[in-house]
Amino acid sequence: MASDGARKQFWKRSNSKLPGSIQHVYGAQHPPFDPLLHGTLLRSTAKMPTTPVKAKRVSTFQEFESNTSTLSSSALSEREASRLDKFKQLLAGPNTDLEELRRLSWSGIPKPVRPMTWKLLSGYLPANVDRRPATLQRKQKEYFAFIEHYYDSRNDEVHQDTYRQIHIDIPRMSPEALILQPKVTEIFERILFIWAIRHPASGYVQGINDLVTPFFVVFICEYIEAEEVDTVDVSGVPAEVLCNIEADTYWCMSKLLDGIQDNYTFAQPGIQMKVKMLEELVSRIDEQVHRHLDQHEVRYLQFAFRWMNNLLMREVPLRCTIRLWDTYQSEPDGFSHFHLYVCAAFLVRWRKELLEEKDFQELLLFLQNLPTAHWDDEDISLLLAEAYRLKFAFADAPNHYKK
């Protein structure tokens, strides 16, 4: 848990006027926090009308019901129980209001309904409840047809380098307790190899491997209890369930990558461009931090390339990544456009520590090993709130980029 002093420092800003007009921008159609969880909203956030939730009939989607009805409300606070109930009403049918689901998901998704919500927000499952079982069956069958058709070619000369690199990269991923389980290693190898074969414009690039983990962990936690996401054990999960989770993970990861594929094409132009955008944005947000890095010859590519390539997964614990992705999936272009503002807020979050460092090596070492090991949902919520403020203030600034 961050100290009060650290939280005050996070919000400390110059009194100088922000450049650009503060006005409603695309993607800011919902408040950054749910009123049930937070007493006050950001001052700059306009109150927008929400779509009323119509009366829902009981879902016929038995898998969803069986995995959400067993959690006792007595184990939750009144607010959490009320929030969970809102999600369950939305998801039950007959047609989920996706805009309302995005609005509700911005400030975090309760664990029992996160698997279904992620599948809907990623565009993998349809809003219509009755169509979901058939869609799941069809997409899972399609994925395993890919396995049957392509996976044996991993030993062909033309694909050997790709498979070898995937095989090398997976054991380096985190959390080790999950990744080093043989069943998980095999699943990740298949997912990444099939994706690479089916996307020859980019193929496999280091960084893509990290994007499998959050989906896999969220979907597996629908079937097992784990105190921490880092300690998930798949040994007791039936083979058929693992197969379905593998297919669901593949499709949801593919949906994510569809929106940021230029990050991974030759020379990774998407990342190069986003790092430049980050540099420009930070120069406007906090000129002192920007100038300090420049004076000590710290280049943004030296630390921010990884932030873009891995979507900050190497910078924060997995539990924080999952919370971050709740919001990314509820934001328009969350993994590309909004991620830029999160990275800017993340950098400026450390302004005090950065300004105290007067040496290139120490600055870079700090930026590559930020002290986030004990971060939790509250730290991510603060980060997201600041990113939202920056987006609201700077997205339409005259000299700033337009998406």
KEKE-3310 file (N, C-alpha, C; in steps of 0.2 Angstrom, whole numbers, plus 5000, padded with zeros to 4 digits):
npx = (5004:5003:5011:5003:5011:5017:5005:5001:5011:5010:4999:5003:5005:5011:5006:5004:4995:4986:4991:4980:4963:4951:4940:4926:4930:4932:4930:4929:4917:4911:4912:4928:4927:4917:4902:4898:4909:4918:4918:4919:4920:4932:4935:4934:4927:4913:4895:4888:4874:4867:4864:4848:4846:4838:4824:4830:4829:4832:4848:4851:4863:4872:4885:4890:4881:4883:4896:4895:4885:4889:4896:4896:4886:4888:4901:4906:4908:4895:4895:4903:4895:4884:4889:4893:4881:4875:4883:4880:4867:4867:4875:4867:4856:4843:4850:4866:4870:4882:4888:4885:4891:4904:4905:4903:4913:4925:4930:4935:4933:4923:4930:4922:4914:4923:4929:4919:4915:4927:4927:4916:4919:4931:4926:4925:4914:4896:4884:4871:4863:4859:4866:4879:4884:4884:4893:4905:4907:4909:4920:4930:4931:4936:4949:4956:4956:4965:4976:4977:4980:4991:5001:5010:5019:5029:5041:5046:5058:5056:5049:5056:5064:5055:5047:5058:5062:5050:5050:5061:5058:5047:5050:5056:5046:5034:5022:5034:5029:5018:5021:5031:5025:5022:5011:5006:5016:5016:5003:5005:5015:5008:4998:5005:5013:5003:4997:5007:5009:4998:4998:5007:5012:5018:5022:5030:5035:5046:5038:5025:5022:5020:5008:4999:4997:4988:4975:4974:4976:4965:4954:4957:4955:4941:4938:4946:4951:4962:4973:4982:4985:4997:5000:4993:4988:4987:4986:4975:4965:4953:4957:4949:4943:4954:4958:4947:4950:4962:4959:4950:4958:4967:4959:4955:4967:4971:4961:4965:4978:4975:4972:4984:4993:5003:5013:5021:5025:5038:5052:5045:5036:5024:5027:5039:5033:5024:5032:5039:5027:5024:5036:5034:5022:5025:5034:5025:5017:5025:5037:5049:5053:5055:5065:5075:5078:5083:5094:5102:5105:5096:5087:5070:5067:5075:5069:5055:5052:5050:5039:5029:5030:5027:5016:5017:5017:5029:5032:5024:5015:5007:4994:4990:4991:4980:4970:4972:4969:4956:4951:4957:4950:4938:4939:4939:4950:4959:4971:4980:4978:4974:4983:4995:4993:4992:5005:5012:5007:5012:5026:5027:5023:5034:5042:5048:5058:5065:5070:5079:5089:5105:5113:5116:5117:5111:5098:5093:5094:5085:5073:5071:5069:5057:5050:5037:5033:5024:5012:4995:4977:4972:4983:4984:4971:4973:4983:4976:4966:4973:4979:4967:4964:4974:4972:4960:4963:4973:4971:4965:4974:4981:4994:4997:4997:4985:4974)
npy = (4994:5011:5025:5039:5050:5047:5046:5059:5065:5060:5066:5079:5094:5106:5124:5130:5135:5122:5117:5119:5117:5111:5100:5090:5074:5061:5045:5048:5046:5041:5041:5041:5033:5022:5028:5020:5015:5026:5041:5054:5061:5065:5082:5088:5080:5078:5075:5061:5055:5039:5023:5015:5000:4987:4976:4960:4943:4926:4919:4908:4903:4891:4889:4901:4905:4895:4898:4910:4911:4905:4912:4919:4933:4938:4937:4948:4966:4978:4987:4981:4969:4975:4981:4969:4963:4972:4970:4956:4957:4964:4955:4944:4944:4947:4953:4960:4976:4984:4996:5001:4991:4993:5006:5002:4994:5001:5006:4994:4976:4964:4949:4937:4939:4943:4934:4932:4945:4951:4943:4947:4961:4961:4958:4945:4937:4937:4950:4945:4933:4920:4916:4914:4901:4893:4901:4900:4887:4885:4894:4888:4875:4879:4885:4873:4866:4874:4870:4857:4858:4867:4865:4855:4859:4866:4861:4861:4868:4881:4887:4884:4894:4903:4895:4890:4902:4906:4895:4898:4910:4908:4902:4913:4921:4929:4925:4914:4903:4899:4899:4889:4877:4862:4859:4872:4878:4871:4875:4889:4889:4883:4892:4904:4900:4897:4909:4917:4910:4912:4926:4932:4945:4951:4940:4931:4941:4946:4950:4949:4937:4940:4944:4934:4929:4937:4935:4920:4918:4925:4917:4904:4906:4905:4893:4888:4891:4903:4911:4921:4928:4925:4912:4902:4885:4873:4860:4852:4854:4849:4841:4844:4856:4864:4864:4872:4884:4887:4889:4900:4910:4911:4918:4929:4936:4938:4947:4958:4960:4963:4977:4983:4979:4985:4988:4977:4974:4974:4982:4988:5000:5005:5005:5014:5026:5028:5030:5041:5050:5049:5055:5068:5071:5071:5081:5092:5090:5089:5098:5100:5087:5081:5089:5086:5072:5073:5082:5073:5064:5053:5043:5041:5030:5020:5016:5017:5009:4996:4998:5000:4989:4979:4982:4988:4977:4971:4980:4981:4971:4956:4955:4968:4972:4965:4972:4984:4981:4979:4992:4996:4988:4993:5006:5016:5011:5007:4999:5005:5020:5025:5019:5026:5038:5032:5028:5040:5046:5036:5038:5052:5050:5046:5057:5065:5055:5054:5067:5068:5060:5061:5056:5047:5033:5029:5034:5028:5014:5015:5018:5007:4997:4999:5003:4994:4982:4980:4986:4988:4987:4999:5008:5006:5011:5025:5028:5026:5036:5048:5046:5047:5060:5067:5063:5069:5083:5085:5079:5086:5097:5110:5109:5096:5078:5072:5058)
npz = (5000:4996:5004:5013:5010:4998:4990:4990:4983:4971:4966:4966:4957:4945:4947:4936:4921:4912:4895:4881:4879:4891:4888:4884:4878:4865:4871:4884:4890:4901:4919:4928:4939:4948:4957:4968:4973:4976:4984:4978:4961:4948:4946:4934:4926:4917:4921:4914:4905:4909:4902:4906:4915:4908:4914:4917:4911:4917:4914:4902:4900:4907:4911:4915:4925:4935:4939:4945:4955:4966:4975:4991:4996:5009:5011:5005:5005:5008:4997:4987:4985:4980:4968:4961:4959:4950:4939:4937:4933:4922:4913:4913:4903:4891:4881:4882:4888:4881:4881:4894:4901:4899:4905:4918:4920:4920:4932:4938:4938:4946:4953:4951:4939:4930:4919:4910:4907:4901:4890:4883:4882:4874:4862:4858:4862:4859:4862:4864:4874:4872:4860:4864:4869:4857:4850:4857:4856:4842:4840:4848:4842:4830:4833:4837:4825:4819:4826:4823:4809:4808:4818:4818:4809:4815:4816:4804:4792:4788:4798:4810:4817:4822:4831:4839:4845:4853:4861:4869:4875:4883:4896:4902:4906:4917:4930:4937:4944:4938:4924:4922:4924:4916:4908:4906:4899:4887:4882:4880:4871:4860:4857:4854:4843:4834:4832:4827:4814:4808:4806:4796:4793:4804:4812:4825:4838:4851:4867:4863:4869:4882:4883:4883:4896:4906:4901:4901:4915:4920:4915:4919:4932:4934:4937:4947:4964:4969:4980:4976:4960:4955:4960:4954:4951:4939:4939:4944:4935:4924:4908:4897:4900:4901:4888:4882:4889:4883:4870:4871:4877:4866:4856:4862:4865:4852:4847:4855:4850:4836:4837:4840:4831:4823:4832:4831:4819:4805:4811:4821:4820:4826:4840:4840:4836:4846:4857:4854:4854:4868:4873:4869:4875:4889:4889:4889:4900:4911:4911:4918:4923:4910:4905:4914:4912:4898:4900:4907:4897:4895:4886:4879:4873:4879:4890:4889:4878:4882:4890:4881:4872:4880:4887:4900:4908:4913:4922:4933:4945:4941:4946:4946:4933:4928:4934:4927:4914:4915:4914:4902:4892:4893:4888:4873:4861:4871:4873:4865:4862:4875:4883:4881:4889:4901:4903:4903:4915:4923:4922:4927:4940:4947:4949:4959:4964:4952:4949:4960:4957:4949:4940:4925:4924:4936:4935:4924:4928:4939:4932:4925:4934:4943:4959:4962:4967:4978:4974:4973:4969:4972:4970:4956:4953:4956:4947:4935:4936:4936:4923:4915:4918:4912:4899:4896:4898:4888:4876:4866:4864:4855:4850:4852:4847:4836:4836)
capx = (5000:5007:5010:5000:5015:5018:4999:5001:5016:5007:4994:5006:5006:5012:5000:5004:4989:4987:4989:4974:4956:4948:4933:4924:4934:4930:4932:4928:4909:4909:4917:4933:4926:4910:4900:4897:4916:4921:4913:4919:4923:4936:4931:4934:4923:4906:4891:4885:4868:4869:4858:4845:4847:4831:4823:4833:4827:4837:4852:4851:4870:4873:4892:4891:4877:4886:4902:4894:4880:4891:4899:4891:4887:4890:4908:4908:4906:4889:4896:4905:4890:4879:4892:4893:4874:4874:4887:4877:4861:4869:4877:4862:4853:4844:4856:4870:4871:4889:4891:4884:4896:4910:4905:4903:4920:4931:4933:4937:4928:4923:4933:4918:4912:4928:4930:4913:4915:4933:4926:4912:4922:4936:4922:4925:4907:4891:4880:4865:4865:4857:4871:4885:4886:4886:4899:4910:4909:4912:4927:4935:4932:4940:4955:4959:4957:4971:4981:4978:4982:4998:5006:5016:5024:5034:5048:5048:5064:5053:5046:5060:5067:5049:5046:5063:5062:5045:5052:5066:5055:5041:5052:5058:5040:5032:5025:5037:5025:5013:5024:5035:5021:5023:5005:5005:5021:5014:4998:5007:5019:5003:4994:5009:5015:4997:4996:5012:5008:4992:4999:5014:5014:5022:5025:5031:5040:5046:5033:5018:5022:5018:5000:4994:4996:4982:4969:4974:4975:4958:4950:4958:4952:4934:4938:4950:4952:4969:4973:4985:4985:5004:5001:4988:4990:4982:4986:4969:4960:4952:4960:4944:4942:4961:4957:4943:4953:4967:4955:4947:4964:4970:4955:4955:4973:4971:4957:4969:4983:4972:4972:4990:4998:5009:5018:5025:5028:5045:5055:5040:5034:5019:5030:5043:5029:5021:5037:5039:5021:5025:5041:5030:5016:5028:5037:5020:5014:5030:5043:5055:5055:5057:5072:5080:5080:5086:5100:5107:5105:5092:5082:5064:5067:5079:5065:5048:5051:5047:5032:5024:5030:5024:5010:5018:5017:5035:5033:5019:5013:5002:4987:4989:4990:4973:4966:4973:4966:4949:4950:4959:4945:4932:4941:4940:4957:4962:4978:4984:4978:4974:4989:4999:4992:4994:5013:5014:5005:5017:5033:5027:5022:5041:5045:5052:5064:5069:5073:5084:5095:5109:5118:5113:5116:5106:5092:5091:5093:5078:5067:5070:5067:5053:5047:5030:5031:5019:5007:4988:4972:4972:4988:4982:4966:4976:4986:4971:4963:4978:4979:4961:4964:4979:4969:4954:4966:4978:4970:4964:4978:4982:5001:4998:4995:4978:4975)
capy = (5000:5017:5029:5045:5055:5045:5048:5066:5067:5058:5071:5086:5097:5114:5128:5133:5133:5117:5119:5116:5117:5105:5099:5082:5071:5054:5040:5050:5046:5038:5044:5036:5029:5021:5031:5016:5014:5032:5047:5060:5060:5070:5088:5089:5075:5079:5069:5059:5050:5031:5019:5011:4993:4984:4970:4954:4936:4922:4917:4900:4901:4888:4889:4908:4905:4891:4901:4917:4911:4901:4917:4922:4940:4940:4938:4955:4972:4980:4990:4976:4965:4979:4981:4963:4962:4976:4966:4950:4959:4966:4949:4938:4943:4943:4956:4964:4983:4984:5003:5001:4986:4997:5011:4999:4990:5006:5006:4987:4971:4959:4943:4931:4940:4945:4930:4933:4952:4951:4940:4952:4968:4960:4956:4938:4934:4942:4953:4941:4928:4914:4915:4913:4894:4891:4905:4897:4880:4886:4897:4883:4870:4883:4885:4867:4865:4877:4866:4851:4860:4870:4864:4850:4862:4870:4857:4863:4873:4888:4889:4882:4899:4905:4890:4890:4909:4905:4890:4901:4916:4907:4901:4919:4925:4928:4923:4908:4897:4898:4898:4883:4871:4859:4860:4879:4880:4868:4879:4895:4888:4882:4899:4909:4898:4897:4916:4919:4907:4915:4933:4933:4952:4952:4934:4931:4946:4946:4955:4946:4931:4942:4946:4928:4928:4939:4931:4914:4918:4926:4912:4898:4907:4904:4886:4886:4896:4905:4917:4926:4926:4922:4905:4898:4879:4870:4852:4849:4857:4844:4842:4847:4863:4868:4865:4877:4890:4889:4892:4907:4914:4913:4922:4936:4939:4940:4953:4963:4962:4967:4984:4986:4975:4989:4987:4971:4973:4975:4988:4990:5007:5007:5007:5019:5032:5029:5032:5049:5053:5049:5061:5075:5072:5072:5088:5096:5088:5090:5100:5099:5080:5080:5092:5082:5066:5076:5084:5067:5060:5047:5043:5038:5023:5016:5013:5017:5004:4990:5000:5000:4983:4974:4986:4989:4970:4970:4986:4981:4964:4953:4957:4975:4971:4962:4977:4989:4978:4980:4998:4996:4985:4997:5012:5015:5010:5007:4996:5009:5027:5027:5017:5032:5042:5029:5028:5047:5046:5032:5042:5058:5047:5045:5064:5066:5051:5055:5073:5067:5056:5066:5051:5043:5026:5028:5036:5022:5009:5016:5018:5000:4993:5004:4999:4993:4975:4980:4989:4985:4990:5006:5011:5006:5016:5032:5029:5027:5042:5053:5046:5050:5068:5069:5063:5074:5089:5086:5075:5091:5102:5112:5106:5089:5074:5069:5051)
capz = (5000:4995:5009:5011:5007:4991:4986:4989:4978:4965:4963:4966:4950:4945:4947:4929:4917:4907:4888:4878:4882:4894:4886:4883:4872:4863:4876:4891:4890:4907:4924:4929:4945:4950:4963:4973:4976:4977:4986:4973:4955:4946:4946:4927:4923:4916:4922:4907:4906:4908:4899:4911:4914:4908:4918:4913:4912:4920:4909:4900:4900:4913:4914:4918:4931:4940:4942:4949:4960:4972:4979:4996:4997:5015:5011:5002:5008:5004:4991:4983:4983:4975:4962:4958:4957:4944:4934:4935:4930:4915:4910:4912:4897:4885:4877:4887:4886:4881:4883:4901:4904:4898:4910:4925:4921:4920:4939:4940:4937:4951:4950:4948:4933:4925:4913:4905:4905:4897:4883:4880:4880:4869:4856:4857:4863:4857:4868:4865:4879:4868:4855:4867:4869:4851:4848:4861:4853:4836:4840:4851:4837:4824:4835:4837:4818:4817:4829:4818:4802:4808:4823:4816:4805:4819:4815:4797:4792:4787:4805:4816:4821:4826:4837:4844:4849:4857:4866:4873:4878:4888:4903:4905:4908:4924:4936:4936:4947:4933:4917:4922:4924:4909:4904:4904:4894:4881:4880:4878:4864:4854:4856:4851:4837:4829:4831:4822:4808:4805:4805:4794:4792:4809:4814:4832:4841:4859:4869:4862:4873:4889:4882:4884:4903:4909:4898:4903:4922:4922:4913:4923:4939:4934:4939:4953:4969:4970:4984:4972:4953:4954:4963:4950:4949:4934:4939:4945:4930:4918:4901:4892:4903:4899:4880:4881:4891:4878:4864:4873:4877:4859:4852:4866:4864:4845:4847:4857:4845:4831:4838:4841:4827:4820:4837:4831:4812:4805:4814:4826:4819:4831:4846:4839:4836:4853:4862:4852:4857:4875:4875:4867:4880:4895:4889:4890:4906:4916:4908:4923:4922:4903:4904:4918:4908:4893:4902:4909:4891:4896:4880:4881:4870:4883:4896:4887:4873:4885:4892:4875:4869:4885:4890:4907:4911:4916:4927:4938:4947:4937:4949:4944:4925:4927:4935:4922:4908:4916:4911:4895:4888:4893:4885:4866:4859:4877:4873:4861:4864:4882:4886:4881:4895:4907:4903:4905:4922:4927:4922:4931:4946:4950:4947:4965:4964:4946:4950:4965:4953:4945:4936:4919:4925:4941:4932:4919:4933:4942:4927:4923:4940:4947:4965:4962:4969:4983:4972:4973:4965:4974:4966:4949:4952:4956:4941:4929:4937:4933:4915:4913:4919:4907:4892:4896:4897:4883:4870:4861:4864:4848:4847:4853:4842:4836:4834)
cpx = (5004:5006:5006:5004:5016:5011:4999:5005:5013:5002:4997:5007:5008:5006:4999:4998:4991:4986:4983:4968:4954:4941:4932:4927:4931:4933:4931:4920:4907:4914:4922:4932:4919:4908:4899:4904:4920:4917:4913:4922:4928:4932:4930:4929:4915:4901:4887:4879:4870:4863:4855:4845:4839:4830:4826:4830:4833:4841:4851:4859:4873:4880:4893:4887:4881:4893:4901:4889:4883:4895:4894:4892:4889:4897:4911:4905:4899:4890:4898:4899:4885:4882:4892:4886:4873:4877:4883:4870:4862:4871:4872:4858:4846:4849:4859:4871:4878:4892:4890:4889:4903:4911:4906:4910:4926:4934:4935:4931:4928:4926:4928:4915:4917:4929:4925:4914:4921:4931:4921:4915:4928:4932:4922:4918:4902:4887:4874:4867:4864:4862:4877:4888:4888:4892:4905:4912:4912:4919:4932:4936:4937:4947:4959:4959:4964:4977:4983:4981:4990:5003:5012:5021:5029:5041:5050:5054:5061:5051:5050:5062:5061:5048:5051:5063:5056:5047:5057:5063:5050:5044:5055:5052:5039:5025:5028:5033:5020:5016:5027:5031:5020:5017:5004:5010:5019:5008:5000:5011:5014:5000:4999:5012:5009:4996:5001:5011:5003:4992:5006:5016:5019:5026:5026:5037:5040:5042:5026:5017:5019:5010:4996:4992:4990:4976:4969:4973:4968:4953:4950:4955:4945:4933:4941:4950:4960:4969:4977:4986:4992:5005:4996:4991:4985:4982:4980:4963:4959:4955:4955:4943:4948:4960:4953:4946:4958:4964:4953:4953:4967:4966:4955:4961:4974:4967:4961:4974:4981:4972:4978:4996:5004:5014:5023:5027:5035:5047:5050:5038:5029:5022:5035:5039:5026:5026:5039:5033:5022:5030:5038:5025:5020:5031:5031:5017:5019:5037:5050:5058:5058:5064:5077:5083:5084:5093:5105:5107:5101:5086:5076:5064:5071:5075:5058:5047:5047:5040:5027:5024:5027:5018:5010:5018:5023:5037:5029:5017:5007:4995:4985:4988:4983:4969:4966:4969:4958:4947:4951:4954:4939:4933:4941:4947:4961:4969:4982:4984:4978:4980:4995:4999:4993:5002:5015:5013:5010:5024:5032:5026:5028:5045:5050:5059:5068:5073:5079:5090:5099:5114:5114:5112:5111:5099:5089:5089:5086:5072:5066:5069:5063:5050:5040:5028:5025:5013:5000:4983:4971:4977:4987:4976:4968:4979:4982:4967:4967:4979:4973:4961:4968:4975:4963:4957:4970:4976:4968:4968:4981:4989:5002:4995:4988:4978:4972)
cpy = (5006:5021:5035:5050:5054:5047:5055:5069:5065:5063:5078:5088:5104:5118:5131:5131:5127:5119:5116:5117:5111:5105:5091:5080:5064:5049:5042:5051:5043:5041:5039:5031:5028:5024:5027:5015:5020:5038:5053:5058:5065:5076:5090:5085:5077:5073:5067:5055:5043:5028:5015:5004:4990:4978:4964:4947:4932:4919:4910:4898:4898:4889:4896:4908:4901:4894:4907:4916:4908:4906:4920:4929:4942:4940:4944:4960:4974:4983:4985:4971:4969:4979:4975:4961:4966:4972:4960:4951:4960:4960:4944:4938:4947:4946:4961:4971:4984:4991:5003:4996:4990:5002:5008:4996:4995:5006:4999:4983:4966:4953:4938:4932:4943:4941:4932:4941:4953:4948:4944:4958:4967:4959:4949:4935:4939:4944:4948:4934:4921:4912:4913:4906:4892:4895:4902:4891:4881:4889:4892:4878:4873:4883:4878:4864:4868:4873:4860:4852:4863:4868:4860:4853:4866:4867:4858:4868:4880:4891:4887:4888:4902:4901:4890:4897:4908:4901:4893:4906:4914:4906:4907:4923:4924:4928:4915:4902:4895:4895:4891:4877:4868:4860:4867:4881:4877:4873:4885:4894:4887:4889:4904:4907:4899:4905:4919:4916:4911:4923:4934:4940:4954:4946:4935:4937:4946:4952:4952:4941:4934:4943:4940:4927:4930:4936:4924:4913:4919:4921:4906:4899:4906:4897:4884:4892:4897:4912:4923:4923:4923:4915:4900:4891:4875:4863:4849:4851:4851:4846:4846:4855:4867:4869:4871:4884:4892:4892:4899:4912:4916:4918:4929:4940:4941:4946:4959:4965:4965:4974:4987:4982:4979:4990:4982:4969:4975:4982:4991:4997:5009:5010:5013:5026:5033:5032:5040:5053:5054:5055:5067:5076:5074:5079:5093:5096:5091:5092:5099:5092:5078:5083:5088:5076:5068:5078:5079:5062:5053:5048:5039:5031:5018:5013:5012:5012:4998:4992:4999:4992:4978:4977:4986:4982:4969:4975:4985:4973:4962:4955:4964:4976:4969:4968:4983:4987:4979:4987:4999:4993:4989:5004:5011:5015:5010:5004:5000:5016:5028:5024:5022:5036:5039:5029:5035:5048:5042:5035:5047:5056:5047:5052:5065:5062:5052:5062:5073:5064:5061:5062:5047:5036:5025:5029:5030:5016:5009:5015:5011:4995:4997:5000:4999:4986:4975:4984:4985:4988:4997:5011:5012:5011:5023:5033:5030:5034:5048:5052:5048:5058:5070:5069:5068:5081:5090:5083:5080:5097:5104:5109:5099:5085:5073:5062:5050)
cpz = (5000:5001:5007:5008:4999:4987:4985:4984:4971:4962:4963:4959:4951:4945:4940:4925:4912:4900:4886:4882:4885:4892:4885:4877:4871:4868:4883:4893:4897:4913:4925:4935:4946:4956:4969:4977:4978:4978:4981:4967:4953:4944:4938:4923:4923:4918:4916:4909:4905:4906:4905:4910:4914:4912:4914:4915:4914:4914:4908:4899:4906:4916:4917:4925:4937:4943:4945:4954:4966:4977:4984:4996:5004:5016:5008:5006:5004:4998:4985:4980:4979:4968:4958:4956:4951:4938:4932:4932:4923:4910:4909:4906:4897:4881:4882:4884:4886:4883:4891:4904:4904:4904:4917:4926:4922:4927:4942:4939:4943:4949:4948:4941:4928:4919:4908:4903:4900:4890:4879:4877:4875:4862:4854:4857:4861:4863:4869:4869:4875:4863:4858:4867:4862:4848:4851:4857:4846:4836:4843:4846:4831:4827:4835:4830:4816:4820:4825:4812:4803:4812:4822:4812:4809:4818:4808:4797:4792:4794:4811:4820:4825:4832:4842:4848:4854:4863:4871:4877:4884:4895:4906:4907:4915:4925:4935:4938:4942:4926:4917:4923:4917:4905:4902:4898:4887:4878:4877:4871:4859:4852:4852:4844:4832:4827:4826:4815:4804:4804:4803:4793:4798:4812:4822:4834:4849:4862:4869:4867:4880:4889:4883:4891:4906:4907:4901:4911:4924:4920:4917:4930:4940:4937:4945:4958:4970:4974:4980:4965:4952:4956:4960:4949:4945:4934:4940:4940:4925:4912:4897:4894:4900:4892:4879:4883:4886:4872:4865:4874:4871:4856:4856:4865:4856:4844:4849:4852:4838:4831:4839:4836:4824:4825:4835:4823:4811:4807:4819:4826:4824:4837:4846:4839:4843:4858:4860:4855:4865:4877:4874:4873:4887:4895:4890:4897:4912:4913:4912:4922:4915:4902:4908:4915:4902:4895:4904:4903:4892:4890:4882:4878:4875:4889:4893:4881:4876:4888:4887:4872:4874:4889:4897:4911:4915:4922:4933:4939:4942:4939:4947:4936:4924:4928:4930:4916:4909:4912:4904:4890:4888:4890:4877:4865:4866:4877:4869:4863:4871:4886:4886:4887:4901:4908:4905:4912:4926:4927:4927:4938:4950:4950:4953:4965:4958:4947:4955:4962:4949:4941:4931:4921:4931:4939:4928:4923:4936:4938:4925:4928:4945:4953:4966:4964:4974:4981:4972:4969:4966:4970:4959:4948:4952:4949:4935:4930:4934:4925:4912:4913:4913:4900:4891:4895:4891:4876:4864:4861:4857:4846:4848:4847:4842:4833:4827)
residu = (MET:ALA:SER:ASP:GLY:ALA:ARG:LYS:GLN:PHE:TRP:LYS:ARG:SER:ASN:SER:LYS:LEU:PRO:GLY:SER:ILE:GLN:HIS:VAL:TYR:GLY:ALA:GLN:HIS:PRO:PRO:PHE:ASP:PRO:LEU:LEU:HIS:GLY:THR:LEU:LEU:ARG:SER:THR:ALA:LYS:MET:PRO:THR:THR:PRO:VAL:LYS:ALA:LYS:ARG:VAL:SER:THR:PHE:GLN:GLU:PHE:GLU:SER:ASN:THR:SER:THR:LEU:SER:SER:SER:ALA:LEU:SER:GLU:ARG:GLU:ALA:SER:ARG:LEU:ASP:LYS:PHE:LYS:GLN:LEU:LEU:ALA:GLY:PRO:ASN:THR:ASP:LEU:GLU:GLU:LEU:ARG:ARG:LEU:SER:TRP:SER:GLY:ILE:PRO:LYS:PRO:VAL:ARG:PRO:MET:THR:TRP:LYS:LEU:LEU:SER:GLY:TYR:LEU:PRO:ALA:ASN:VAL:ASP:ARG:ARG:PRO:ALA:THR:LEU:GLN:ARG:LYS:GLN:LYS:GLU:TYR:PHE:ALA:PHE:ILE:GLU:HIS:TYR:TYR:ASP:SER:ARG:ASN:ASP:GLU:VAL:HIS:GLN:ASP:THR:TYR:ARG:GLN:ILE:HIS:ILE:ASP:ILE:PRO:ARG:MET:SER:PRO:GLU:ALA:LEU:ILE:LEU:GLN:PRO:LYS:VAL:THR:GLU:ILE:PHE:GLU:ARG:ILE:LEU:PHE:ILE:TRP:ALA:ILE:ARG:HIS:PRO:ALA:SER:GLY:TYR:VAL:GLN:GLY:ILE:ASN:ASP:LEU:VAL:THR:PRO:PHE:PHE:VAL:VAL:PHE:ILE:CYS:GLU:TYR:ILE:GLU:ALA:GLU:GLU:VAL:ASP:THR:VAL:ASP:VAL:SER:GLY:VAL:PRO:ALA:GLU:VAL:LEU:CYS:ASN:ILE:GLU:ALA:ASP:THR:TYR:TRP:CYS:MET:SER:LYS:LEU:LEU:ASP:GLY:ILE:GLN:ASP:ASN:TYR:THR:PHE:ALA:GLN:PRO:GLY:ILE:GLN:MET:LYS:VAL:LYS:MET:LEU:GLU:GLU:LEU:VAL:SER:ARG:ILE:ASP:GLU:GLN:VAL:HIS:ARG:HIS:LEU:ASP:GLN:HIS:GLU:VAL:ARG:TYR:LEU:GLN:PHE:ALA:PHE:ARG:TRP:MET:ASN:ASN:LEU:LEU:MET:ARG:GLU:VAL:PRO:LEU:ARG:CYS:THR:ILE:ARG:LEU:TRP:ASP:THR:TYR:GLN:SER:GLU:PRO:ASP:GLY:PHE:SER:HIS:PHE:HIS:LEU:TYR:VAL:CYS:ALA:ALA:PHE:LEU:VAL:ARG:TRP:ARG:LYS:GLU:LEU:LEU:GLU:GLU:LYS:ASP:PHE:GLN:GLU:LEU:LEU:LEU:PHE:LEU:GLN:ASN:LEU:PRO:THR:ALA:HIS:TRP:ASP:ASP:GLU:ASP:ILE:SER:LEU:LEU:LEU:ALA:GLU:ALA:TYR:ARG:LEU:LYS:PHE:ALA:PHE:ALA:ASP:ALA:PRO:ASN:HIS:TYR:LYS:LYS)
# end
